[in-house]
Amino acid sequence: PYTTIEQDLIKKMVDLVLADMGAAFEPLSPATFQFERLETNPRFATITRPANAALLVRMRVDMDERGGM
């Protein structure tokens, strides 16, 4: 499980990415993305209904000579 500090960092990073995605879609069509929740247990993760669109994003973050996916 993630610590509270890790969860806060993840949420802030995801909020920045979602804001940038909204700006990227703006020339085509207004789009608003929002962070809904963070699920750390894969057994309880429900992404979406089969008919809904979804994004899978994999990132590597490096800070102070440490990093990870």
Short mmCIF file of the C-alpha atoms (twelve columns), coordinates in Angstrom:
data_MODEL
# 
_entry.id   MODEL 
# 
loop_
_atom_site.group_PDB 
_atom_site.id 
_atom_site.type_symbol 
_atom_site.label_atom_id 
_atom_site.label_alt_id 
_atom_site.label_comp_id 
_atom_site.label_asym_id 
_atom_site.label_seq_id 
_atom_site.Cartn_x 
_atom_site.Cartn_y 
_atom_site.Cartn_z 
_atom_site.pdbx_PDB_model_num 
ATOM 1  C CA . PRO A 1  0.000   0.000  0.000   1 
ATOM 2  C CA . TYR A 2  1.029   3.575  -0.680  1 
ATOM 3  C CA . THR A 3  1.766   5.973  2.178   1 
ATOM 4  C CA . THR A 4  -0.282  9.156  2.553   1 
ATOM 5  C CA . ILE A 5  2.638   11.188 1.186   1 
ATOM 6  C CA . GLU A 6  2.916   8.922  -1.872  1 
ATOM 7  C CA . GLN A 7  -0.839  9.149  -2.474  1 
ATOM 8  C CA . ASP A 8  -0.724  12.953 -2.280  1 
ATOM 9  C CA . LEU A 9  2.188   13.075 -4.736  1 
ATOM 10 C CA . ILE A 10 0.395   10.745 -7.135  1 
ATOM 11 C CA . LYS A 11 -2.813  12.791 -6.973  1 
ATOM 12 C CA . LYS A 12 -0.964  16.068 -7.658  1 
ATOM 13 C CA . MET A 13 0.912   14.521 -10.585 1 
ATOM 14 C CA . VAL A 14 -2.276  13.012 -12.042 1 
ATOM 15 C CA . ASP A 15 -4.091  16.355 -11.675 1 
ATOM 16 C CA . LEU A 16 -1.308  18.047 -13.675 1 
ATOM 17 C CA . VAL A 17 -1.424  15.373 -16.373 1 
ATOM 18 C CA . LEU A 18 -5.217  15.606 -16.631 1 
ATOM 19 C CA . ALA A 19 -5.077  19.395 -16.933 1 
ATOM 20 C CA . ASP A 20 -2.500  19.070 -19.736 1 
ATOM 21 C CA . MET A 21 -4.675  16.463 -21.475 1 
ATOM 22 C CA . GLY A 22 -7.647  18.841 -21.323 1 
ATOM 23 C CA . ALA A 23 -5.524  21.598 -22.877 1 
ATOM 24 C CA . ALA A 24 -4.320  19.207 -25.596 1 
ATOM 25 C CA . PHE A 25 -7.910  18.327 -26.566 1 
ATOM 26 C CA . GLU A 26 -9.087  21.960 -26.514 1 
ATOM 27 C CA . PRO A 27 -8.407  22.661 -30.240 1 
ATOM 28 C CA . LEU A 28 -10.613 19.689 -31.178 1 
ATOM 29 C CA . SER A 29 -13.326 19.771 -28.555 1 
ATOM 30 C CA . PRO A 30 -13.668 20.920 -24.957 1 
ATOM 31 C CA . ALA A 31 -12.787 18.048 -22.631 1 
ATOM 32 C CA . THR A 32 -12.583 17.954 -18.861 1 
ATOM 33 C CA . PHE A 33 -10.739 15.197 -17.043 1 
ATOM 34 C CA . GLN A 34 -10.877 14.698 -13.303 1 
ATOM 35 C CA . PHE A 35 -9.243  12.444 -10.748 1 
ATOM 36 C CA . GLU A 36 -11.906 10.248 -9.219  1 
ATOM 37 C CA . ARG A 37 -10.133 7.891  -6.852  1 
ATOM 38 C CA . LEU A 38 -7.001  5.884  -6.218  1 
ATOM 39 C CA . GLU A 39 -7.344  2.149  -5.664  1 
ATOM 40 C CA . THR A 40 -4.232  0.382  -4.416  1 
ATOM 41 C CA . ASN A 41 -5.692  -3.125 -4.240  1 
ATOM 42 C CA . PRO A 42 -6.073  -4.654 -7.737  1 
ATOM 43 C CA . ARG A 43 -8.879  -6.922 -6.515  1 
ATOM 44 C CA . PHE A 44 -11.098 -3.897 -5.917  1 
ATOM 45 C CA . ALA A 45 -10.125 -1.870 -8.981  1 
ATOM 46 C CA . THR A 46 -13.027 -1.328 -11.345 1 
ATOM 47 C CA . ILE A 47 -11.890 0.716  -14.292 1 
ATOM 48 C CA . THR A 48 -15.013 1.188  -16.363 1 
ATOM 49 C CA . ARG A 49 -17.918 -0.485 -18.055 1 
ATOM 50 C CA . PRO A 50 -16.989 -2.341 -21.262 1 
ATOM 51 C CA . ALA A 51 -18.625 0.318  -23.483 1 
ATOM 52 C CA . ASN A 52 -16.744 3.273  -21.904 1 
ATOM 53 C CA . ALA A 53 -13.431 4.631  -23.151 1 
ATOM 54 C CA . ALA A 54 -10.375 4.317  -20.907 1 
ATOM 55 C CA . LEU A 55 -6.733  5.412  -20.912 1 
ATOM 56 C CA . LEU A 56 -3.803  3.392  -19.669 1 
ATOM 57 C CA . VAL A 57 -0.792  5.545  -18.870 1 
ATOM 58 C CA . ARG A 58 2.586   4.207  -17.803 1 
ATOM 59 C CA . MET A 59 5.090   6.720  -16.476 1 
ATOM 60 C CA . ARG A 60 8.552   6.698  -15.068 1 
ATOM 61 C CA . VAL A 61 9.228   9.352  -12.447 1 
ATOM 62 C CA . ASP A 62 12.762  10.232 -11.359 1 
ATOM 63 C CA . MET A 63 13.502  12.445 -8.338  1 
ATOM 64 C CA . ASP A 64 16.786  12.925 -6.501  1 
ATOM 65 C CA . GLU A 65 18.520  9.980  -8.162  1 
ATOM 66 C CA . ARG A 66 15.572  7.659  -7.430  1 
ATOM 67 C CA . GLY A 67 12.865  6.577  -9.756  1 
ATOM 68 C CA . GLY A 68 10.319  4.051  -10.707 1 
ATOM 69 C CA . MET A 69 7.371   3.178  -12.885 1 
# 
